[in-house]
Amino acid sequence: MICSKCKIEMQYGCACGQGFTEWKCEKCGKIYIYHNTNTPKVCENCSKKYNICEKCGKNIS
């Protein structure tokens, strides 16, 4: 889940590198691989469980 602020920012694009990047979820601590360097802060499972944005980690209202 992604909050409305991050959705708007994603529409304008971002600067990130192409390449598989290892990242760690800030909530559960699991290690994941992402398809570029613009990694999320929390995994999809924690996003749904805690109702927070995957990209910024803030509550989704």
Helices and strands as residue ranges (DSSP letters): H 4-11, E 18-24, E 31-36, H 44-50
